Amino acid sequence: MTRRHAVVAGAGIGGLSVAVALHRRGWEVTVCERAAAPSAVGAGIVLAPNALRAFDAIGFDAARATGHAAPAAMDLRRPGGRLLSRADCAALTARYGRPPLAVHRPSLSAALAAELPEGAIRYGTAVTAVDDTGDAGDTGDAGGRPVVHTSAGVLSGDVVIAADGIHSPIRRQYFPAHPGLHYSGETAWRTVLAAGGPPVRAATETWGRGERFGVVPLADGRVYVYATAVVPEGHRPDDVRAELLRRYGTWHDPIPALLERIDPAAVLQHDLYDLAAPLPRFHQDRLAWLGDAAHAMTPNLGQGGCQAVEDAAVLAHLLEGADVRAALAAYSAARCARTDALRVRSRRAGRVAALTHPLAVAARDLAVRATPARATRRALDDLFAFDGFGLPE
């Protein structure tokens, strides 16, 4: 019997996750990645309990691949160091079965790529268009196979998965009337510092007026740091180190010491966007969208990458059936509502965190400190608990 073939556009976390999941279910997989080679430079990612359960469903042990360490707590603070709230990771483990796992994105990508057969990932191969009414073929259900046009030639498969990122050309091809991306009003700087400095045990996000700074110890001993600021779209300082020191250099320890260790050449800066409106569906015939290509969201809940892993687990699970079109329709039904609710919730959270008026900031901080623990638990349950993510029947 001929193995079914999946063509995946994009070798990010979502694209690699779905490729691994399908490969383990007996599919032939081809991943087309526009970049010429995997990047060693990248930010961190916090794999929340829901993403780790999705990796379990895929059959990938993220902790074994990247390290087992987890931060002792996740703190929210003011620039002077005052604690606004704390989530103890031991309590999270007791409630959700495991703690969040913070890892280096390139390390996670490399571990996922290592699960695929040699030659499955084609670097330097950009997908330029997909024709979902391509050549006829015996694919197990009626209709032709989609044709994938790439910079290196033409491919066809039984299913095509668009995991081609926030600026997805395939999304624009099939949803030309969609309003596209919405600028959140913030830019973000991200980098990873080498192990060897003073130990950082707790993950911390610090909120100022229109500025935030985050510190996350990674599983391999390195430290992921990020910062955001309310600025005009496209703002790019000439001197990154001077900009970061000006904004955050007087904030509480260990922020000043971490800023001194930053290599400006290794700092990534991206303006923060989400989809201006939800897509009407995540599929078209034998073509499916996944991750940021389907539901780009701001990073305020730490769920962008986690939702891509959930997408991968659900899509691969549904594609075990014989009818590809029915599987993709079921995928849309399973994923659209959850991911859009999180997109909207993340946008709202970002607006609160990015407040700039002194009175509004003071009211925000007072509200955070006064929020009952049970309300915080309910909010996390929607993200992390078993009734948040699960495989459809």
VEXKETI-340692 format. One line per 2 residues: number of its first residue (from 1); their letters; for each residue x, y, z of N, C-alpha, C. Coordinates in steps of 0.02 Angstrom, whole numbers. Layout:
NUM) A) X,Y,Z,X,Y,Z,X,Y,Z ~ ...
% end
This chain:
1) MT) 42,-60,0,0,0,0,44,62,0 ~ 28,111,-43,67,172,-49,58,215,14
3) RR) 113,238,40,110,282,99,81,350,78 ~ 39,378,121,14,444,108,69,496,120
5) HA) 65,551,82,118,600,82,90,668,105 ~ 123,698,155,105,765,179,161,813,162
7) VV) 143,870,134,190,924,121,177,979,172 ~ 228,997,210,222,1048,262,261,1109,241
9) AG) 229,1167,240,262,1230,224,283,1263,289 ~ 349,1262,304,374,1294,363,402,1246,414
11) AG) 464,1259,436,497,1216,485,505,1251,552 ~ 452,1287,572,450,1313,640,427,1259,688
13) IG) 412,1278,749,391,1230,800,328,1192,777 ~ 279,1228,751,218,1196,730,228,1149,671
15) GL) 264,1173,620,276,1131,561,314,1069,577 ~ 366,1075,618,405,1016,637,365,969,681
17) SV) 323,997,725,283,954,769,234,912,729 ~ 200,943,681,152,903,642,188,854,596
19) AV) 247,873,572,286,826,531,306,764,571 ~ 329,775,633,348,719,676,287,676,691
21) AL) 231,708,706,170,671,723,147,628,665 ~ 148,655,604,126,616,546,176,562,528
23) HR) 240,577,533,292,526,520,282,466,566 ~ 267,479,629,257,423,676,193,384,662
25) RG) 149,414,623,88,378,604,93,347,534 ~ 153,344,508,165,308,445,162,350,382
27) WE) 156,416,389,154,459,329,225,472,304 ~ 231,482,239,291,513,211,282,588,218
29) VT) 334,622,241,329,693,256,385,731,220 ~ 367,787,188,415,833,159,402,902,190
31) VC) 453,930,221,447,997,252,487,1046,210 ~ 454,1097,184,487,1149,144,498,1211,188
33) ER) 561,1232,194,578,1288,237,616,1340,195 ~ 593,1402,196,624,1453,154,695,1471,176
35) AA) 709,1466,242,777,1481,266,827,1431,237 ~ 888,1455,226,939,1412,195,964,1358,242
37) AP) 958,1369,307,982,1321,357,949,1336,423 ~ 948,1287,469,920,1302,535,962,1355,570
39) SA) 928,1399,607,962,1454,641,983,1433,711 ~ 1044,1452,730,1067,1440,798,1047,1498,844
41) VG) 1024,1553,815,1004,1612,853,929,1611,862 ~ 907,1622,923,834,1622,934,818,1638,1006
43) AG) 754,1643,1019,730,1661,1085,714,1598,1124 ~ 684,1607,1182,660,1551,1221,586,1539,1208
45) IV) 562,1483,1231,491,1468,1230,474,1430,1293 ~ 418,1449,1324,394,1414,1383,340,1366,1361
47) LA) 354,1302,1369,305,1250,1352,261,1239,1413 ~ 200,1264,1409,153,1258,1464,128,1186,1468
49) PN) 95,1168,1524,72,1098,1531,29,1074,1474 ~ -12,1117,1445,-54,1096,1388,-12,1077,1328
51) AL) 42,1114,1315,86,1097,1259,124,1033,1272 ~ 144,1021,1334,179,960,1350,134,899,1343
53) RA) 69,907,1360,22,852,1348,13,840,1273 ~ 12,894,1234,6,886,1161,67,849,1134
55) FD) 126,865,1159,186,829,1138,181,755,1158 ~ 152,741,1216,141,671,1236,99,636,1183
57) AI) 46,669,1160,2,639,1109,39,627,1044 ~ 87,670,1029,127,662,968,178,605,977
59) GF) 199,594,1039,250,544,1052,319,573,1057 ~ 323,637,1077,388,672,1082,397,694,1154
61) DA) 453,676,1184,468,694,1253,511,757,1254 ~ 480,815,1262,516,878,1259,566,884,1315
63) AR) 549,861,1375,595,866,1431,657,823,1420 ~ 649,764,1394,707,721,1380,751,752,1327
65) AT) 720,785,1278,758,813,1222,794,877,1240 ~ 767,916,1287,794,983,1298,816,996,1370
67) GH) 800,952,1417,818,962,1486,757,963,1531 ~ 767,947,1595,710,938,1641,699,995,1689
69) AA) 745,1043,1692,740,1095,1743,680,1140,1731 ~ 650,1166,1783,595,1213,1779,607,1268,1830
71) PA) 583,1330,1816,591,1384,1865,553,1368,1929 ~ 579,1393,1984,546,1381,2049,479,1416,2054
73) AM) 473,1473,2022,411,1513,2025,408,1558,1965 ~ 349,1585,1953,339,1636,1902,311,1697,1935
75) DL) 352,1750,1938,334,1811,1976,315,1867,1928 ~ 270,1910,1952,254,1973,1919,272,2029,1967
77) RR) 314,2076,1944,341,2128,1989,334,2197,1958 ~ 344,2247,2000,350,2317,1980,424,2332,1967
79) PG) 440,2386,1931,511,2402,1917,554,2408,1979 ~ 527,2429,2035,565,2432,2097,575,2366,2131
81) GR) 543,2314,2106,550,2247,2134,490,2223,2174 ~ 441,2265,2187,384,2245,2227,346,2188,2192
83) LL) 330,2137,2230,295,2079,2203,221,2095,2195 ~ 194,2083,2134,123,2091,2121,87,2024,2126
85) SR) 117,1971,2100,86,1905,2106,140,1852,2096 ~ 126,1791,2118,173,1736,2111,135,1672,2097
87) AD) 160,1633,2049,135,1566,2036,191,1517,2052 ~ 181,1477,2104,231,1429,2125,229,1368,2079
89) CA) 286,1349,2052,286,1294,2003,271,1227,2035 ~ 286,1219,2099,266,1157,2133,190,1151,2136
91) AL) 157,1208,2148,84,1207,2149,55,1195,2079 ~ 87,1223,2028,65,1210,1959,73,1136,1942
93) TA) 128,1107,1964,139,1036,1951,85,993,1984 ~ 68,1010,2046,17,972,2082,-51,978,2048
95) RY) -65,1036,2019,-131,1047,1990,-136,1020,1918 ~ -81,1028,1880,-85,1013,1808,-42,953,1787
97) GR) -10,922,1835,27,861,1819,100,871,1802 ~ 120,931,1787,190,946,1770,200,1021,1770
99) PP) 261,1044,1781,274,1116,1779,286,1138,1707 ~ 282,1204,1694,302,1230,1629,377,1214,1618
101) LA) 396,1206,1555,465,1191,1537,489,1247,1490 ~ 541,1283,1511,568,1338,1471,630,1314,1434
103) VH) 630,1320,1368,684,1294,1327,705,1344,1274 ~ 764,1333,1245,788,1374,1189,753,1350,1126
105) RP) 722,1396,1089,685,1376,1029,727,1337,979 ~ 788,1360,962,827,1321,914,843,1250,939
107) SL) 852,1242,1005,865,1175,1032,803,1131,1024 ~ 745,1159,1036,683,1121,1027,673,1103,953
109) SA) 685,1151,909,679,1138,838,727,1083,816 ~ 789,1086,840,838,1035,821,817,966,846
111) AL) 789,963,906,768,898,933,709,870,893 ~ 663,912,871,608,889,829,633,867,761
113) AA) 678,907,732,705,889,666,741,822,667 ~ 774,808,723,811,745,729,765,684,728
115) EL) 700,694,740,652,639,739,629,621,669 ~ 647,662,620,625,651,551,679,616,510
117) PE) 659,580,457,709,546,415,754,597,380 ~ 814,576,364,860,619,327,829,639,261
119) GA) 834,703,246,807,729,184,734,751,187 ~ 701,739,244,631,759,249,623,834,250
121) IR) 672,870,277,669,943,280,710,971,221 ~ 679,1012,181,713,1043,123,722,1117,138
123) YG) 783,1134,160,798,1204,174,810,1241,108 ~ 801,1307,111,809,1347,51,754,1335,0
125) TA) 696,1311,23,641,1294,-22,578,1330,2 ~ 563,1386,-29,504,1425,-9,443,1402,-48
127) VT) 388,1393,-12,324,1378,-45,294,1444,-70 ~ 282,1448,-135,257,1510,-164,182,1509,-176
129) AV) 153,1450,-186,81,1445,-197,60,1372,-190 ~ -4,1362,-177,-32,1295,-173,-96,1293,-216
131) DD) -99,1244,-260,-159,1232,-300,-194,1172,-271 ~ -251,1183,-238,-285,1128,-203,-330,1087,-248
133) TG) -329,1100,-314,-367,1058,-361,-319,1030,-413 ~ -263,1004,-388,-209,983,-432,-222,918,-468
135) DA) -168,883,-485,-173,824,-528,-214,769,-495 ~ -249,730,-534,-289,676,-507,-243,621,-481
137) GD) -267,587,-431,-226,533,-404,-268,488,-359 ~ -243,428,-348,-278,382,-304,-256,396,-233
139) TG) -296,435,-196,-275,458,-130,-319,430,-75 ~ -362,383,-91,-403,354,-38,-471,386,-32
141) DA) -481,445,-62,-548,474,-66,-551,514,-131 ~ -610,535,-150,-619,565,-216,-581,630,-224
143) GG) -562,646,-285,-533,710,-300,-459,707,-312 ~ -430,763,-337,-360,766,-353,-317,785,-294
145) RP) -252,777,-304,-204,794,-252,-182,866,-260 ~ -173,902,-205,-150,971,-211,-78,974,-236
147) VV) -63,1028,-273,3,1039,-301,35,1097,-265 ~ 97,1089,-244,134,1139,-206,189,1167,-251
149) HT) 186,1232,-263,236,1266,-304,289,1295,-257 ~ 351,1276,-268,406,1299,-225,461,1330,-268
151) SA) 507,1363,-234,564,1394,-269,610,1342,-299 ~ 601,1278,-280,644,1224,-306,606,1176,-351
153) GV) 544,1192,-368,505,1147,-410,436,1134,-383 ~ 403,1084,-409,333,1068,-392,329,1002,-355
155) LS) 288,1001,-302,274,941,-264,199,928,-263 ~ 179,868,-248,109,854,-235,105,808,-175
157) GD) 48,811,-141,39,769,-82,-34,755,-71 ~ -48,711,-24,-116,697,-5,-145,752,39
159) VV) -102,788,73,-123,845,113,-66,894,114 ~ -83,959,117,-34,1012,124,-50,1050,188
161) IA) 2,1063,228,-7,1097,292,32,1162,290 ~ -4,1218,294,27,1284,292,46,1304,363
163) AD) 109,1294,379,137,1316,444,189,1369,429 ~ 172,1414,383,220,1462,357,219,1529,392
165) GI) 197,1531,454,209,1587,497,158,1643,494 ~ 173,1694,533,126,1750,543,111,1787,479
167) HS) 160,1790,433,150,1824,369,132,1776,313 ~ 103,1719,330,88,1664,285,66,1685,215
169) PI) 107,1673,164,86,1686,95,27,1642,74 ~ 24,1581,101,-31,1537,82,-97,1562,112
171) RR) -95,1590,172,-155,1620,200,-179,1678,157 ~ -133,1720,134,-152,1776,92,-180,1752,25
173) QY) -153,1697,-1,-178,1670,-65,-251,1649,-60 ~ -269,1616,-5,-336,1586,0,-386,1630,36
175) FP) -362,1680,73,-408,1726,108,-390,1798,89 ~ -396,1816,25,-374,1883,3,-413,1940,34
177) AH) -475,1927,56,-516,1980,86,-504,1988,161 ~ -465,1943,191,-452,1948,263,-412,2011,278
179) PG) -427,2047,333,-392,2110,347,-319,2102,365 ~ -295,2041,376,-224,2031,389,-205,2042,462
181) LH) -148,2074,473,-120,2080,540,-139,2147,572 ~ -140,2144,639,-155,2203,680,-95,2217,724
183) YS) -68,2279,722,-11,2297,764,-35,2311,835 ~ -3,2278,882,-25,2284,953,-6,2350,984
185) GE) 40,2387,953,66,2449,983,132,2439,1019 ~ 157,2377,1022,219,2362,1058,270,2329,1012
187) TA) 332,2342,1026,387,2304,997,419,2262,1051 ~ 456,2210,1031,487,2165,1080,559,2152,1060
189) WR) 602,2151,1111,672,2130,1103,680,2063,1139 ~ 717,2016,1109,727,1951,1139,799,1928,1128
191) TV) 826,1894,1178,892,1863,1170,900,1809,1223 ~ 950,1767,1214,966,1714,1261,1038,1724,1283
193) LA) 1049,1725,1349,1116,1734,1377,1146,1667,1396 ~ 1210,1661,1386,1246,1599,1401,1243,1584,1476
195) AG) 1248,1520,1492,1252,1500,1563,1317,1526,1592 ~ 1317,1534,1658,1379,1553,1691,1374,1615,1733
197) GP) 1322,1655,1726,1314,1713,1768,1284,1694,1835 ~ 1264,1744,1874,1229,1730,1937,1167,1688,1924
199) PV) 1153,1638,1966,1096,1594,1952,1030,1632,1954 ~ 986,1615,1908,918,1642,1905,871,1584,1916
201) RA) 834,1585,1970,792,1527,1988,718,1537,1972 ~ 695,1600,1974,625,1614,1961,617,1649,1894
203) AT) 564,1632,1858,546,1671,1799,509,1733,1823 ~ 527,1790,1795,499,1853,1818,479,1896,1759
205) ET) 419,1925,1762,400,1978,1715,386,2040,1756 ~ 416,2096,1735,410,2159,1772,373,2209,1729
207) WG) 321,2241,1758,279,2288,1722,293,2359,1745 ~ 309,2401,1697,315,2473,1710,258,2510,1677
209) RG) 274,2570,1652,224,2609,1615,239,2602,1540 ~ 200,2559,1507,211,2548,1436,275,2510,1421
211) ER) 304,2478,1472,365,2440,1463,361,2377,1507 ~ 391,2323,1482,395,2260,1519,464,2230,1509
213) FG) 485,2191,1559,548,2155,1553,539,2085,1583 ~ 559,2033,1546,551,1965,1569,617,1928,1574
215) VV) 622,1885,1624,682,1844,1636,658,1772,1647 ~ 683,1726,1607,662,1656,1611,723,1610,1611
217) PL) 737,1574,1665,791,1524,1663,771,1465,1619 ~ 816,1446,1574,802,1391,1528,826,1325,1556
219) AD) 800,1271,1528,814,1205,1554,888,1186,1548 ~ 925,1217,1501,995,1200,1492,1043,1246,1528
221) GR) 1017,1290,1572,1059,1335,1611,1066,1405,1583 ~ 1046,1415,1520,1048,1482,1492,989,1523,1519
223) VY) 988,1587,1503,935,1632,1527,906,1669,1467 ~ 840,1664,1461,804,1699,1409,780,1765,1437
225) VY) 795,1820,1403,771,1885,1425,733,1918,1367 ~ 682,1955,1385,643,1990,1335,618,2056,1364
227) AT) 603,2103,1321,577,2167,1342,528,2191,1290 ~ 477,2229,1312,430,2259,1266,422,2333,1283
229) AV) 403,2371,1233,391,2443,1244,338,2466,1194 ~ 297,2514,1217,248,2545,1174,284,2597,1131
231) VP) 288,2584,1067,324,2628,1019,286,2627,953 ~ 299,2674,909,269,2672,842,292,2610,803
233) EG) 250,2585,761,266,2528,719,328,2543,678 ~ 376,2496,677,437,2504,638,493,2539,675
235) HR) 483,2558,738,535,2592,777,596,2546,785 ~ 655,2569,766,716,2530,772,772,2575,798
237) PD) 793,2568,861,846,2611,888,913,2597,854 ~ 954,2648,848,1020,2640,818,1065,2598,863
239) DV) 1059,2607,929,1101,2573,978,1056,2533,1025 ~ 1051,2468,1013,1005,2426,1052,1024,2425,1126
241) RA) 1089,2417,1140,1110,2415,1211,1091,2479,1247 ~ 1105,2536,1215,1089,2601,1247,1014,2608,1258
243) EL) 975,2585,1210,902,2589,1216,877,2547,1275 ~ 902,2486,1281,880,2443,1335,903,2468,1402
245) LR) 964,2493,1406,989,2521,1469,949,2583,1489 ~ 933,2625,1441,894,2685,1455,825,2667,1484
247) RY) 795,2616,1455,727,2598,1476,725,2557,1540 ~ 772,2510,1548,766,2460,1601,827,2457,1648
249) GT) 876,2499,1637,939,2494,1674,934,2510,1747 ~ 881,2544,1769,873,2560,1840,821,2515,1874
251) WH) 797,2465,1838,747,2420,1868,780,2372,1916 ~ 739,2332,1950,764,2290,2005,813,2237,1981
253) DP) 853,2211,2027,900,2156,2012,860,2093,1994 ~ 885,2052,1949,951,2055,1916,950,2088,1848
255) IP) 900,2131,1834,893,2159,1766,955,2198,1745 ~ 982,2245,1785,1041,2282,1762,1100,2237,1745
257) AL) 1113,2187,1786,1169,2141,1773,1157,2101,1710 ~ 1096,2081,1698,1082,2043,1636,1091,2087,1575
259) LE) 1071,2150,1580,1079,2195,1523,1153,2204,1506 ~ 1196,2204,1556,1268,2211,1543,1296,2152,1504
261) RI) 1263,2094,1509,1288,2034,1475,1261,2026,1404 ~ 1217,2070,1383,1185,2062,1318,1234,2077,1261
263) DP) 1232,2034,1211,1268,2046,1148,1218,2078,1100 ~ 1227,2142,1082,1178,2175,1039,1166,2139,973
265) AA) 1218,2106,948,1211,2070,884,1165,2010,889 ~ 1154,1985,950,1112,1926,960,1042,1944,984
267) VL) 1026,2009,984,960,2031,1006,913,2032,945 ~ 856,1997,952,805,1999,900,753,2051,918
269) QH) 731,2090,869,677,2138,881,622,2126,831 ~ 561,2119,856,502,2110,814,445,2151,842
271) DL) 410,2187,799,347,2217,820,296,2161,832 ~ 251,2172,879,204,2121,900,137,2129,864
273) YD) 117,2077,829,55,2077,790,12,2018,811 ~ -52,2023,796,-96,1965,795,-141,1972,734
275) LA) -183,1921,721,-231,1927,667,-283,1979,684 ~ -299,2022,637,-350,2073,649,-419,2044,660
277) AP) -431,1985,631,-495,1950,638,-481,1876,629 ~ -525,1833,655,-513,1761,646,-523,1740,574
279) LP) -488,1687,554,-502,1655,490,-570,1620,494 ~ -606,1616,439,-671,1582,441,-665,1507,452
281) RF) -607,1479,436,-594,1408,445,-519,1397,439 ~ -496,1339,460,-424,1323,456,-409,1272,401
283) HQ) -455,1264,354,-443,1215,300,-476,1238,236 ~ -452,1210,181,-481,1220,115,-466,1157,76
285) DR) -518,1115,65,-508,1053,29,-456,1010,65 ~ -397,1000,35,-344,959,66,-287,1002,95
287) LA) -301,1065,107,-252,1112,133,-273,1134,203 ~ -227,1134,251,-242,1156,319,-191,1208,342
289) WL) -214,1255,383,-170,1305,414,-158,1287,487 ~ -98,1304,511,-78,1282,578,-35,1337,609
291) GD) -40,1345,675,3,1392,711,-11,1464,692 ~ 42,1505,689,33,1576,674,0,1588,607
293) AA) 9,1543,560,-25,1551,495,-100,1549,503 ~ -125,1513,553,-197,1506,564,-225,1555,615
295) HA) -186,1570,667,-215,1608,723,-162,1648,760 ~ -123,1686,724,-69,1726,755,-96,1765,814
297) MT) -61,1760,871,-81,1796,931,-20,1828,963 ~ -31,1880,1002,24,1911,1038,49,1864,1092
299) PN) 110,1875,1118,139,1827,1165,119,1837,1238 ~ 67,1877,1250,52,1896,1319,29,1838,1363
301) LG) 3,1785,1335,-16,1726,1373,36,1670,1367 ~ 87,1680,1327,137,1628,1316,108,1567,1282
303) QG) 58,1577,1238,22,1521,1209,31,1514,1133 ~ 66,1559,1100,72,1554,1028,101,1488,1005
305) GC) 161,1473,1029,193,1409,1011,156,1350,1040 ~ 129,1358,1100,93,1303,1132,31,1283,1091
307) QA) -4,1333,1064,-62,1318,1023,-43,1286,957 ~ 16,1302,931,40,1269,870,52,1195,883
309) VE) 78,1178,942,89,1107,959,22,1072,969 ~ -26,1106,1001,-93,1077,1006,-122,1064,936
311) DA) -116,1114,891,-140,1104,822,-111,1041,792 ~ -45,1033,799,-10,976,769,-36,910,795
313) AV) -46,907,861,-70,844,891,-140,828,867 ~ -185,877,865,-254,866,843,-257,848,769
315) LA) -220,884,727,-222,872,656,-196,802,639 ~ -140,783,668,-113,716,654,-160,662,678
317) HL) -190,672,736,-238,624,763,-296,614,715 ~ -324,668,689,-382,664,645,-363,635,576
319) LE) -302,647,554,-281,622,489,-267,546,489 ~ -273,515,547,-268,441,547,-327,410,510
321) GA) -382,447,501,-438,422,462,-422,422,388 ~ -462,388,348,-449,380,277,-468,442,237
323) DV) -518,480,259,-544,536,220,-509,600,242 ~ -465,626,199,-426,685,217,-471,746,224
325) RA) -517,755,178,-561,814,182,-602,815,246 ~ -629,758,264,-668,755,326,-624,769,387
327) AL) -562,744,385,-516,756,441,-501,830,448 ~ -490,865,392,-474,936,396,-534,977,418
329) AA) -593,958,397,-653,993,421,-661,983,497 ~ -648,923,520,-651,910,592,-597,949,630
331) YS) -540,957,599,-485,997,629,-508,1069,638 ~ -537,1099,587,-564,1167,594,-614,1171,651
333) AA) -660,1123,653,-711,1124,705,-681,1118,774 ~ -627,1081,780,-595,1069,846,-553,1128,868
335) RC) -525,1166,822,-473,1214,841,-493,1287,835 ~ -540,1306,792,-553,1376,780,-575,1414,842
337) AR) -623,1387,879,-650,1424,937,-599,1433,992 ~ -562,1380,1009,-513,1385,1063,-458,1435,1046
339) TD) -430,1430,987,-374,1474,970,-396,1546,964 ~ -457,1559,938,-478,1629,932,-493,1658,1000
341) AL) -521,1618,1046,-532,1644,1113,-466,1664,1146 ~ -414,1625,1134,-349,1642,1163,-318,1702,1127
343) RV) -329,1709,1062,-304,1768,1026,-334,1831,1056 ~ -400,1831,1067,-434,1890,1095,-411,1902,1167
345) RS) -406,1849,1206,-385,1856,1276,-314,1883,1280 ~ -270,1860,1237,-201,1884,1237,-198,1958,1218
347) RR) -238,1978,1169,-239,2049,1151,-261,2092,1210 ~ -313,2070,1245,-338,2108,1303,-286,2111,1358
349) AG) -252,2055,1370,-200,2054,1422,-144,2103,1405 ~ -127,2106,1341,-74,2152,1320,-93,2224,1330
351) RV) -156,2240,1318,-178,2310,1328,-171,2330,1402 ~ -187,2284,1446,-181,2298,1518,-107,2306,1537
353) AA) -65,2260,1514,6,2262,1532,40,2324,1503 ~ 15,2351,1447,49,2406,1413,23,2474,1432
355) LT) -19,2478,1484,-45,2544,1504,12,2592,1519 ~ 1,2656,1504,54,2706,1513,34,2762,1562
357) HP) -30,2777,1571,-50,2832,1615,-37,2811,1687 ~ -6,2855,1727,11,2836,1797,-48,2812,1838
359) LA) -106,2844,1831,-163,2823,1871,-189,2755,1848 ~ -189,2744,1783,-211,2679,1757,-163,2624,1778
361) VA) -98,2639,1777,-48,2589,1798,-57,2573,1872 ~ -67,2624,1913,-76,2612,1985,-138,2570,1998
363) AR) -193,2584,1962,-254,2545,1970,-244,2473,1947 ~ -208,2465,1892,-193,2398,1867,-154,2357,1918
365) DL) -102,2387,1945,-59,2351,1993,-98,2333,2056 ~ -141,2379,2079,-182,2365,2138,-230,2307,2123
367) AV) -259,2306,2063,-305,2253,2045,-270,2185,2042 ~ -209,2185,2016,-172,2122,2013,-158,2096,2083
369) RA) -136,2140,2127,-120,2118,2196,-183,2094,2233 ~ -241,2123,2215,-302,2106,2251,-339,2046,2220
371) TP) -317,2021,2164,-351,1965,2132,-347,1902,2175 ~ -403,1871,2193,-401,1811,2235,-365,1754,2199
373) AR) -334,1711,2237,-297,1654,2209,-343,1609,2168 ~ -406,1601,2190,-452,1557,2154,-468,1584,2085
375) AT) -470,1651,2077,-482,1681,2011,-423,1669,1965 ~ -363,1674,1992,-303,1659,1952,-302,1587,1931
377) RR) -321,1541,1976,-323,1470,1959,-372,1456,1903 ~ -431,1489,1906,-481,1478,1854,-454,1500,1786
379) AL) -418,1557,1785,-390,1582,1722,-338,1534,1694 ~ -297,1505,1738,-247,1458,1715,-278,1392,1694
381) DD) -333,1373,1727,-367,1310,1709,-388,1311,1635 ~ -411,1369,1612,-433,1374,1542,-375,1359,1494
383) LF) -314,1376,1515,-255,1365,1473,-226,1295,1482 ~ -218,1274,1544,-175,1217,1559,-212,1152,1574
385) AF) -275,1157,1599,-307,1097,1625,-328,1049,1570 ~ -344,988,1589,-361,936,1541,-422,953,1499
387) DG) -468,993,1526,-526,1012,1486,-511,1069,1439 ~ -450,1098,1442,-430,1148,1394,-406,1117,1329
389) FG) -361,1069,1334,-337,1033,1275,-351,958,1281 ~ -375,931,1227,-384,859,1224,-394,839,1151
391) LP) -382,776,1135,-392,753,1067,-466,739,1056 ~ -493,761,999,-564,747,985,-576,674,973
393) E) -638,653,983,-656,583,972,-654,565,898
% end
